[in-house]
């Protein structure tokens, strides 16, 4: 009987997915709830005394507004790094982890091709990233009134969370594509984390070091550069993230289909 790899992926990873979703949402809500203290406690004035380069790098120019505060802290720093970590760890384990443990041989003993198997693994990753973003979105709506975040519309929150999901999917696509091509989980983790750190730095510090063009190589720029919390869904940026994800998994899966898994 043909195994449902997608369902099996979600079932096998249910505890991890639940922990990532709840943990990410809780961290986001904790910092979002601090906004009234920041806006009323003079922190915004203190931030204005910071060096301009630092404020630009951390998006701290407008900490007095809800969109500025969340765009700098919650959605600008904490949550994108968390979803990047989720995408990298889940993606590295999805194919390369199975290959290292020998579980991949067991799966491929059933009448299922390599690419359909990898696609269903990736579909599980996409579901996980969307679950995290959905829980963050619902949490933000729950505290929107009590945390004085009503200046941000529901549509803007939804747009930012869609971008958050796409960021997680992008790094997940990088890791699962590399894992399918290389078959070594440790190597995939190292490369993916390294790329994540470098692109985060490029996305935030490109202007500071006088190399503004570097930000266009960073997924983080397309994630938040258009400021969805202020301007809503950025369709061009979202399309770039989606296209990059599709390209990475396509290249990785094609290599996976041709590779000698015994080597």
Secondary structure by P-SEA (a helix, b strand, c coil): cccaaaaaaaaaaaaaaaaaaaaaaaaaaaaaaaaaaaaaaaaaaaaaaccaaaaaaacccccccaaaaaacccccccaaaaaaaaaaaaaaaccaaaaaaaaaaaaacccccaaaaaaaaaaaaaaaaaaaaaaaaaaaaaaccccccccccaaaaaaaaaaaaaaaaaaaaaaaaaaaacccaaaaaaaaaaaaaaaaaaaccccccccccccccccccccccccccccccaaaaaaaaaaaaaaaaaaaaaaaaaccccc
